Amino acid sequence: MAHSRAAPHRRAPPGTCDPHHPARIYNYWLGGKDNFAADREAAEQAIAANPGIVADVRANREFLVRAVRYLAAECGVRQFLDIGAGLPTANNTHEVAQAAAPDARIVYVDNDPLVLVHAQALLSGSPEGRTAYVESDLRDTSAILREASRTLDFGAPIALMLLIIVHLIPDSDDPYGIVATLVDALPAGSYLVLAHPASDIRAASMAEMTRRVNERMSGPKATMRDRAAITRFFDGLELTEPGVVQPQQWRPEPVVISPDQVTAWCGVGRKG
């Protein structure tokens, strides 16, 4: 999808005090129109500090596609719990999973009310499978697991998708404990798919971008982490090849031209 600043965009609804939201900023970077003026201003500030961010977020989306296709087509996974799903764009998790396995079940989780408005777009899955939406914060793991269990069978493998979301959990809120709680609830044979912005790739640009975005956010602030800190999220899991790498390096398509560097680390780990 082309990045377009000329396309019409949404206005913040009356009474909205804080229109900034990471999902809508990310939507803008992906070329979407479901964002507000304040989101676009924050997004442009980030682009000014780190011009490669637009290519980076698209490389992250391509990682999602390859990881979901791999799990559905090669590993036999039929259930996906996608937390921090964001606004619908091209190649959503359910589209990729159900293209490979029409009976796949997907639960999306997000805490942005605008995403809820678009839930019907997310819910248009295949007739054989099921797709559901849960409005919840990543920190509320009990609510996520309770609501997801209405659609997913926690007795069969589930792929937990945490793509570009855990950086919104500061160290003071114990992000490792949150991820571990979710993984612990999954049965053997499940997978963790995680991508996280990097503090140790284009470090100066990333630090300035983070500063500019954070000063415009009244909600969760972004915490960038380095490769070692991001690898810790996979503790106790068996990392699939090629391990924790930049998104464009994870099982790349041979004919696709990708950026030399992407400011994130990602991986797929299997629960034994």
C-alpha positions as CSV (number, residue, x, y, z in Angstrom):
1,M,0.0,0.0,0.0
2,A,1.5,3.3,-1.0
3,H,2.2,5.9,1.7
4,S,-0.1,8.9,0.8
5,R,-0.4,12.2,2.6
6,A,-2.9,13.5,0.1
7,A,-5.7,11.0,0.9
8,P,-8.6,12.1,3.1
9,H,-8.2,11.3,6.8
10,R,-10.5,11.1,9.7
11,R,-11.2,13.9,12.1
12,A,-11.1,13.3,15.9
13,P,-14.6,12.7,17.2
14,P,-16.2,15.4,19.4
15,G,-15.1,15.2,23.0
16,T,-11.9,13.3,22.2
17,C,-9.3,14.5,24.7
18,D,-6.3,12.4,23.6
19,P,-6.5,11.4,19.9
20,H,-2.9,10.1,19.9
21,H,-2.8,6.3,19.8
22,P,0.1,4.0,18.6
23,A,-2.2,2.0,16.4
24,R,-3.3,5.0,14.5
25,I,0.3,6.3,14.1
26,Y,1.3,2.9,12.8
27,N,-1.7,3.0,10.5
28,Y,-0.5,6.3,9.0
29,W,3.0,4.8,8.5
30,L,1.4,1.9,6.6
31,G,-0.4,4.3,4.3
32,G,-3.8,4.0,6.0
33,K,-6.4,6.7,6.5
34,D,-7.8,5.7,9.9
35,N,-5.9,8.3,11.9
36,F,-6.4,11.8,13.3
37,A,-4.4,15.0,12.8
38,A,-2.5,14.6,16.1
39,D,-1.5,11.0,15.1
40,R,-0.3,12.3,11.7
41,E,1.7,15.1,13.4
42,A,3.4,12.6,15.7
43,A,4.0,10.2,12.9
44,E,5.6,12.9,10.7
45,Q,7.8,13.9,13.7
46,A,9.0,10.3,13.9
47,I,9.7,10.2,10.1
48,A,11.7,13.4,10.4
49,A,13.8,11.9,13.2
50,N,14.1,8.4,11.5
51,P,13.3,8.5,7.8
52,G,13.5,4.8,7.5
53,I,10.6,4.1,9.8
54,V,8.0,3.8,7.0
55,A,10.1,1.0,5.3
56,D,10.6,-0.5,8.7
57,V,7.0,-0.9,9.6
58,R,6.2,-2.4,6.2
59,A,9.1,-4.9,6.8
60,N,7.4,-5.8,10.1
61,R,4.1,-6.4,8.4
62,E,5.9,-8.7,5.8
63,F,7.4,-10.6,8.8
64,L,3.9,-11.1,10.1
65,V,2.7,-12.5,6.8
66,R,5.7,-14.9,6.5
67,A,5.4,-16.0,10.2
68,V,1.7,-16.7,10.0
69,R,2.0,-18.5,6.7
70,Y,4.8,-20.7,8.1
71,L,2.8,-21.6,11.2
72,A,-0.4,-22.3,9.4
73,A,1.0,-24.1,6.3
74,E,4.1,-25.8,7.7
75,C,3.5,-26.2,11.5
76,G,-0.2,-27.0,11.4
77,V,-1.2,-24.2,13.8
78,R,-4.9,-23.4,13.5
79,Q,-5.4,-20.8,16.2
80,F,-3.9,-17.3,16.5
81,L,-4.2,-14.8,19.4
82,D,-3.1,-11.5,17.9
83,I,-2.6,-8.8,20.6
84,G,-2.1,-5.2,19.6
85,A,-3.8,-6.0,16.3
86,G,-4.2,-2.4,15.2
87,L,-6.4,-1.2,12.4
88,P,-7.2,-3.3,9.4
89,T,-4.8,-3.0,6.5
90,A,-3.7,-5.5,3.9
91,N,-2.6,-9.0,4.9
92,N,-4.3,-9.2,8.3
93,T,-3.5,-12.3,10.4
94,H,-6.8,-14.0,9.6
95,E,-6.5,-13.4,5.9
96,V,-3.0,-15.0,5.8
97,A,-3.9,-17.9,8.2
98,Q,-7.2,-18.7,6.5
99,A,-5.7,-18.6,3.1
100,A,-3.4,-21.5,4.2
101,A,-6.0,-23.1,6.5
102,P,-9.6,-22.0,6.0
103,D,-10.6,-23.5,9.4
104,A,-8.1,-21.3,11.3
105,R,-9.5,-19.4,14.3
106,I,-8.2,-15.9,15.1
107,V,-8.8,-13.6,18.1
108,Y,-7.7,-10.0,17.7
109,V,-7.0,-7.9,20.8
110,D,-6.6,-4.1,20.9
111,N,-7.5,-1.3,23.3
112,D,-8.2,1.4,20.7
113,P,-11.9,2.3,20.4
114,L,-11.4,3.1,16.7
115,V,-10.3,-0.4,16.1
116,L,-13.6,-1.6,17.6
117,V,-15.4,0.6,15.1
118,H,-13.7,-1.4,12.4
119,A,-14.2,-4.8,14.0
120,Q,-16.6,-5.9,11.3
121,A,-13.9,-5.6,8.8
122,L,-11.7,-7.8,10.9
123,L,-14.6,-10.3,11.5
124,S,-15.0,-11.1,7.8
125,G,-13.1,-14.4,7.9
126,S,-13.6,-17.6,6.1
127,P,-16.9,-19.6,6.6
128,E,-15.0,-22.6,7.9
129,G,-13.0,-20.6,10.5
130,R,-13.8,-18.1,13.2
131,T,-12.6,-14.6,13.8
132,A,-13.3,-12.6,17.0
133,Y,-12.3,-9.3,18.5
134,V,-11.5,-8.5,22.2
135,E,-11.2,-4.9,23.5
136,S,-8.6,-5.1,26.2
137,D,-5.2,-3.8,27.3
138,L,-2.1,-6.1,27.1
139,R,-1.6,-5.7,30.8
140,D,-5.0,-7.3,31.6
141,T,-3.9,-10.8,30.8
142,S,-6.8,-12.5,32.7
143,A,-9.4,-10.7,30.7
144,I,-7.6,-11.5,27.4
145,L,-7.3,-15.2,28.2
146,R,-10.9,-15.4,29.5
147,E,-12.4,-13.7,26.4
148,A,-10.1,-15.5,23.9
149,S,-11.2,-18.8,25.3
150,R,-14.7,-18.2,23.9
151,T,-13.2,-18.7,20.5
152,L,-10.0,-20.5,20.9
153,D,-9.4,-24.0,22.3
154,F,-6.7,-23.7,24.9
155,G,-6.2,-27.5,24.7
156,A,-4.7,-27.2,21.2
157,P,-1.7,-25.2,20.0
158,I,-2.1,-21.4,19.7
159,A,0.2,-18.9,18.1
160,L,0.5,-15.8,20.4
161,M,1.2,-12.8,18.2
162,L,2.9,-9.8,19.9
163,L,4.1,-7.6,17.0
164,I,5.3,-4.1,17.8
165,I,3.3,-3.9,21.0
166,V,5.5,-4.9,24.0
167,H,7.6,-1.7,23.7
168,L,4.5,0.1,25.1
169,I,4.9,-1.8,28.4
170,P,7.6,-0.1,30.5
171,D,10.0,-2.1,32.6
172,S,8.1,-0.9,35.7
173,D,5.0,-2.9,34.5
174,D,7.0,-6.1,34.1
175,P,6.7,-6.8,30.4
176,Y,8.5,-10.2,30.8
177,G,6.0,-11.3,33.4
178,I,3.1,-10.3,31.2
179,V,4.4,-12.3,28.2
180,A,5.3,-15.2,30.5
181,T,1.8,-15.3,31.9
182,L,0.3,-15.5,28.4
183,V,2.7,-18.1,27.2
184,D,2.2,-20.2,30.4
185,A,-1.5,-20.3,29.5
186,L,-0.8,-21.9,26.1
187,P,-0.5,-25.7,25.6
188,A,2.6,-27.5,24.4
189,G,3.1,-27.0,20.7
190,S,2.1,-23.4,20.8
191,Y,4.3,-20.5,19.5
192,L,5.2,-17.0,20.4
193,V,5.7,-14.6,17.5
194,L,7.2,-11.4,18.7
195,A,8.7,-8.3,17.0
196,H,10.0,-5.3,19.1
197,P,11.5,-2.0,18.1
198,A,15.3,-2.0,18.6
199,S,17.4,0.5,20.6
200,D,20.6,-0.9,19.1
201,I,20.0,-0.4,15.4
202,R,20.3,3.2,14.1
203,A,20.5,4.0,17.8
204,A,20.7,7.8,17.5
205,S,17.8,8.1,15.1
206,M,15.7,5.6,17.1
207,A,16.4,7.5,20.4
208,E,15.4,10.9,18.8
209,M,12.3,9.3,17.2
210,T,11.2,7.8,20.5
211,R,11.7,11.1,22.3
212,R,9.6,13.0,19.8
213,V,6.7,10.5,19.8
214,N,6.8,10.0,23.6
215,E,6.5,13.7,24.3
216,R,3.3,13.8,22.3
217,M,1.7,10.8,24.0
218,S,-0.2,11.1,27.2
219,G,-0.7,7.3,27.3
220,P,1.9,4.6,27.3
221,K,5.4,5.7,26.4
222,A,7.6,3.6,24.1
223,T,10.6,1.7,25.6
224,M,13.0,0.6,23.0
225,R,15.1,-2.5,23.9
226,D,18.3,-4.1,22.5
227,R,18.6,-7.6,21.0
228,A,19.6,-9.3,24.3
229,A,16.6,-7.7,26.1
230,I,14.2,-8.8,23.3
231,T,15.6,-12.3,23.2
232,R,14.7,-12.7,26.9
233,F,11.0,-12.8,25.9
234,F,11.7,-16.2,24.4
235,D,13.2,-17.7,27.6
236,G,12.0,-21.3,27.9
237,L,11.0,-21.6,24.3
238,E,12.7,-23.2,21.4
239,L,13.6,-20.6,18.8
240,T,12.9,-21.5,15.2
241,E,15.6,-20.8,12.7
242,P,17.1,-18.2,12.1
243,G,16.5,-17.1,15.7
244,V,16.2,-13.5,16.8
245,V,16.9,-11.4,13.8
246,Q,15.8,-8.2,12.0
247,P,12.4,-8.7,10.4
248,Q,13.6,-8.7,6.8
249,Q,16.1,-11.5,7.8
250,W,13.5,-13.9,9.1
251,R,12.9,-16.5,6.3
252,P,12.9,-13.9,3.6
253,E,11.3,-14.4,0.2
254,P,14.1,-14.8,-2.3
255,V,12.7,-12.4,-4.8
256,V,11.7,-9.6,-2.5
257,I,14.0,-6.6,-2.1
258,S,14.1,-5.6,1.6
259,P,15.9,-2.8,3.5
260,D,19.4,-3.5,4.5
261,Q,18.5,-2.6,8.1
262,V,15.2,-2.6,9.9
263,T,15.0,-1.1,13.4
264,A,13.4,-4.1,15.2
265,W,14.2,-7.6,16.4
266,C,11.9,-10.5,15.9
267,G,11.6,-14.2,16.3
268,V,9.3,-17.2,16.6
269,G,9.6,-19.6,19.6
270,R,7.9,-22.9,20.2
271,K,6.7,-24.1,23.6
272,G,7.7,-27.7,24.2
